[in-house]
Amino acid sequence: MSALQAAVLGSGSWGTTFAMVMADAGCDVTLWGRDEAVAREVADERRNAKYLPGVELPAMRATTDAAAALSGARVVVVAIPSQVARRTLEGLREHVEPDAVVVSLMKGIELSTDKRMSQVIAEALDISLDRVVVVSGPNLAKEIATRQPTATVVACPDEANARLAAEACSNSYFRPYTNSDVVGVELCGAVKNIIALAVGMGQGRGFGWNTSGTVITRGLVEITRLGRALGAQPETFAGLAGMGDLVATCASPLSRNHTLGKYIGQGMTLDDALVATGTTAEGVKSSRSVLELAQKHGVDMPITAGVVAVLYEGMSVDDMARALLSRPQKAESAAD
């Protein structure tokens, strides 16, 4: 039986790591990116020193030719920055096989449309939503690249497509669980980055674990509120895509969003923090689109609003903390 053919779009840390995961699962993988030097290094030396220094990769092809990468691919994985996804995918639409299942690793809400990444993919590639699979969980790329054990959620409205994607990435250190709640899984992936920014801001300011625990817990409340308003399944938020990913992203120094938030808390401007972080922190841009989405549905998300105010409106971290603590007292509830 021939190996499942897969293409990964995006040769950054997460795209390269997921290509490794699928190669270790027995797939025939081609990695696509725009950087010719990275592609040559991955293909010839089995390394990606720019994004995964010190990691030896399994054998895989790598190319800057999108048509070649996508030709014959039964599974197409998208691991590119969320805010350029639509434009990039529209340019690749003609090369995607008509029966391919498309897997989203992206964590964000599109600016200007407030659409989730599965919706963006379906529109950009002109495919049905039941061909789009979403992957999300406690999946810090640099840990997985060293083959540390973890699990993830693979969500799709079509059970067969979810199983296909799960089989394509299941190996001795990476355990996928299938799920049909695409809305909940995607919202968890997008909003947890914003909460991680808030946690990082607090830690950068010198606040301790009580503050972090408070922000993480109340952040989960915000994710749950928005998810319920959009029809997500409540149990998703207590699982791997919800609490699991939230804890990992908020607590780990490997989290780009946590790191950038910490720089902001230490007094850096947003521009300086972006340079210091050196890679894409999806929560920075998604914070505004998530807040717009919440406001459109009448959902109260004070931590998200505070992060937007700090990043874009000149509010200090201390003022954000005071604003959150001065809100009217109420009973603790995920619904209120």
N, C-alpha and C positions, 0 to 999 in steps of 0.2 A: 504494500500500500504506500503510495507516494505521500510525502510530507505536505501538510497544509501550507499553501503559499500565502505570504503576508507581506504587506508594505507598511512601513511606519513613516509618516510625514512629520518631520521635525527631528533634527539631530542634536538638540540640546540635551541637558542632563536627564530629563524624564523620558523623552523620546528614545534616546540611546539605551537607557536602562530597560524600558519596556521591550525594546527590540531584543535585548539580551534575555529577558524573561521568556519571550516567545521562542527564541532560538533554543534555550535550555528546555523548553517544553516540547521540542521536536519539530518546530515550524521551520520552513524555508523562508528566511527573512531578508528583505531588502530595505535599507534605511535611506531615506531621502532628506537632503538638506541643501541649502544654498551655498554653503562653504565648501569649496573644492578641496581645501587642505584637510578639513575634517573628514570628508568622504574618503579621501585616499588613505588617511591614517586608520580609519575604521576597517576598511577593506584589506589593506596591505599589512598593517601592524597589529590589528585587533586591539586598538586603543582609541580613546577619545580624550587626549590629555587636556584639552581646553575645558571640557565640562565634567569629566570623570577621571581626574588624575590618579594614577596608580592602579586603575582597574583593568584587568585583562578580560577582554570580551570574547565570547564564542565566535566561531566563524560565521560571517554574514556578508552579504553584498552591501555596498553603499555607493550612492551616486547622486549627482546633481541633476540628473535627467528624470523628471517626474514621470514621463510617459513610460520609460523603461522600468521604473520602480513599480508602477501600478499595473503594468501588463500582466495579466493572469492572476492577480492577487484576489484571493477569496475573502480575505480579511484586510481592511484598510484602517490603520490606526492613525488618529489625528492628534498630534502633540505639538501644536503651534500656539503662539500667544492668542488669547481669545479675541482681542480687539482687531486682529488682522485676519481672523479665520475666514470670514465671509469672502473677502477680496481674494485671498489665496486659493480657497477651494473653488470659487467660480472659475478661476483660470485653469483648474485641473479637472473640471467636470467631465470633459469628453474622454478622459483617459481612465476613468473608473469603470471597472467591469460591471455589466448590467445586473449581475446577481451578487455583487460584493456586499458584505456586511461592514458597516463603517463604525469604528469604535472611537469614542471621544474620551481623551484624557484631559480635556480642558476644564478649567475651574473658573467660571466667570459668567457674567450677564452682559450682553452686548449693549454698549452705549448707543443711544439714539433710538433703539427699538425695545430695550428691556427684555430681550428674548434670551432664553436659555440656549446653551451651546448645541443641544440636540436639535432644536428648532432651526438654528442658524445653519447647521450641517445639512439638514433636510432641504432647506430652501436653496442653499448655495449649490448643492449637487443635484437638485431636482429629484429627490428620492423620497419614499414614504418614511414616516417616523418609525415604522416597525422594522426598518433596516438599520436603525441607528441604536447603538449600544453605548451605555455610559459606564465608565469605570471610576470608582471613587472609594477611598478608605484611608487608613493610616499608612500612606505610601510615600514616605520620604525617600527620594530617589537615591541618595548617596548610601543609605543603609541597605536598600534592596540591591544596589550595584555590588555590594560586598556579600550578597546572598544571605543576609540575615532574614530569619523567618517573619512573614507577615501575612495578612489576609486582606481581601478587598471585596467590594460588592460590584457585580456585573449586572446592570439593569437594562431591561428592554421590554417593551410591551409584547414582543413575540418570544415565546419561551424557547423555541428552537434556535433562534438567533442568539439569545442569551447563553444557551448551552454551548453553541459553537464558539463564541468568544471566550467563554470560561475554559473550554478545552484547549484553546489556543495559547492560554497563559498559565495553565496549571502545571506546576512542577514541584520539586521537593522543598522549596522554600517560599513559594508564592501560592496561596490558597484562595481561589475565588469562590464566592457564594452568589448565586443568581437571585434576582429580585425583579419584580415588575414595576416598582415605584420609581419611574424615571424622574418625575418631578421632585420628589423628596430627596433622592440621591443627588441630583444636580444642585438643588438649593443648599444642601449640606456642604457640598464641595465649594460653592461660591461664597457663602456667608462665613464659613469657618476662617477664611483668609482675612476677613475684616475683623473678626473677633481676635485673631492672632495679632493683628496690627495693634489693637487696643491693649492686649496683654503686654506686648513688647513696649508700647509707650509707657505703661505703668512701671515696668521693670527698669526701663531706661531712666525713668524719673527717680528711681530708688525705692519704689513701693515693693512690698514683700509678697509672700505666698498667699496671705489672706486676700489681698487685692486680686491677685491672679485667679485664685479659686472663685472669687465672687464674679469676676468678669467672664470666666469660662462658663460658669453655671448659668448666669443670666444671659450670656450669649446663646446658649442652647435654647433658652426660652424664646429668644428672638427668632432663631432659625425655625423653631417649631411653630410659632405664630404665623410666620409667612407661609410655611409649608401647608399648614391647615387651611389657610385662606385660599391657597391655590389647588387644594384637593389632594395633597400628599397623604400617605398612610402614616399615622402617628408612630407606629413601631419603628419606622425607619430612623427616627431621630435618636433612639436609644441604642442603635446598632453601630456597625463598623463605619458606615458612611457618615453617621451623625456624631455620637459621642467619641467613638474611636478616633476618627480623623481630627476632630476638634481638639482632643487632648494632645495628640501627637504634634499638631501644627502650632498649638499655643505654647507647648512646653519645650520643644526642641530648638537648640541653637542652629540646627540645620534648616529650619523653616525660614524661607526668604522673607515672608511677611512678618514673622516674629522679629527677625533681625532688623528689617527696615523700621518697624515700629520702635524698636529699642533705640535706634539712631535718632529718631524724631524725639523720643523722650529725653535723650541726652542733649538736645538743643540744636540738632542739625536742621537745616531747611530741607524741604522735600526733595529739591533738586540734588543737594549734596548727599542725602540719604540714598537716593536712587543710584548715584555714582558709586557710593561706598558699598552698597549691596551687590552691584555688578551684574545682576540677573533680573529677570522679570519677576515682580511681586504683584500677582494678579489682583490682590485686594485693593491696591491703590486706585486702579481705574474702575474696578467693579463696585467699589463702595458707593459711588454716585448712582450707578444704574440700579443697584440693589435698593438704595433708599428711594429712588423714583418708583420702582416697582412696588415697594411697600406702601408708599403714599397713595399710589394709584388704587390700591386695594384696601386702604384705610387701616393698615397694620402699623402699630406703634413699635419702632425699633430705635430706642434711645442710644444704645451703644453705637450702632451703625451711624446714626445722625451725629454723634459726638466725634467719631473718626473722620467723617466728612468735614466737619467744622474745623478740626485740627489741621487736616491736610490742605484744605482749600479756602478756609475762611478766616484764618489767622487766630483761631482759638488756642489757648495754651492747654497743655495736658492737665495742669492743676485746675483750670477753669472747667475742663471737661469732667474731671472727677467731682468737683463741687456740684456741677449741674446734675450729674447722675444721682448723687447722694441726696440732693434736695428735692427730688421728685416726691409727689404725694405718697404717704404711707398706704400700704395695702397688704392683703394676705398674699402669701407666696403661692403662685399658680402658673402653670405653663400657658394658661389661656389668657391671663390678664397682665 
